[in-house]
């Protein structure tokens, strides 16, 4: 079941299913490693969430993370 990224709890893993929004923003996220098919872990949830993608960390505001749909998976 797909859920918005901001619904993940700290420590949960997910696979990105869809990244919505402005094309330039979607492209920038892809450059940073957040694209369809990538696996990520929620490090900190809330109005500013912190994600672990591969060996990197990425910080997003809540409005931005709501446009990203994920499929929860096991770590």
C-alpha positions as CSV (number, residue, x, y, z in Angstrom):
1,X,0.0,0.0,0.0
2,X,1.4,3.4,-1.0
3,X,1.6,6.1,1.6
4,X,3.1,9.6,1.7
5,X,6.7,9.7,2.8
6,X,5.8,11.9,5.8
7,X,3.7,9.1,7.3
8,X,6.8,6.9,7.9
9,X,8.0,6.6,11.5
10,X,11.7,6.9,12.5
11,X,13.6,3.7,11.7
12,X,11.1,2.5,9.0
13,X,12.3,1.6,5.5
14,X,10.5,2.3,2.2
15,X,10.9,2.1,-1.5
16,X,10.1,5.3,-3.5
17,X,7.1,4.7,-5.8
18,X,6.4,8.2,-7.1
19,X,7.8,11.7,-6.8
20,X,5.4,14.4,-7.7
21,X,5.6,18.2,-8.0
22,X,7.4,20.7,-10.2
23,X,9.7,19.0,-12.8
24,X,12.7,21.0,-11.7
25,X,12.2,19.9,-8.1
26,X,11.7,16.2,-9.1
27,X,14.9,16.4,-11.1
28,X,16.8,18.0,-8.2
29,X,15.7,15.2,-5.9
30,X,16.8,12.6,-8.4
31,X,20.2,14.3,-8.5
32,X,20.4,13.9,-4.7
33,X,19.5,10.2,-4.9
34,X,15.8,10.4,-4.2
35,X,14.1,8.8,-7.2
36,X,11.6,6.1,-8.0
37,X,12.8,2.7,-7.0
38,X,15.4,3.9,-4.4
39,X,15.3,2.5,-0.9
40,X,15.3,4.9,2.0
41,X,15.1,5.0,5.8
42,X,13.2,7.6,7.8
43,X,15.7,8.9,10.4
44,X,13.6,11.7,11.9
45,X,10.0,12.5,11.1
46,X,8.1,15.7,11.6
47,X,7.9,19.2,10.0
48,X,11.5,18.7,8.8
49,X,12.2,15.1,8.1
50,X,15.7,13.5,7.8
51,X,16.1,10.6,5.4
52,X,18.9,8.1,4.9
53,X,19.4,7.2,1.2
54,X,22.4,4.9,0.6
55,X,25.2,6.5,2.6
56,X,23.8,10.0,2.5
57,X,21.3,12.0,4.5
58,X,18.7,14.3,3.1
59,X,16.5,16.8,4.9
60,X,13.0,17.7,3.6
61,X,10.2,20.0,4.8
62,X,6.8,18.4,5.4
63,X,5.2,19.9,2.4
64,X,7.9,18.5,0.2
65,X,7.8,15.0,1.7
66,X,4.0,14.8,1.3
67,X,4.5,14.8,-2.5
68,X,6.5,11.6,-2.4
69,X,4.7,8.3,-2.3
70,X,6.5,5.2,-0.8
71,X,5.9,1.5,-0.3
72,X,7.0,0.5,3.2
73,X,9.5,-2.4,3.2
74,X,11.7,-4.3,5.6
75,X,15.2,-3.0,6.2
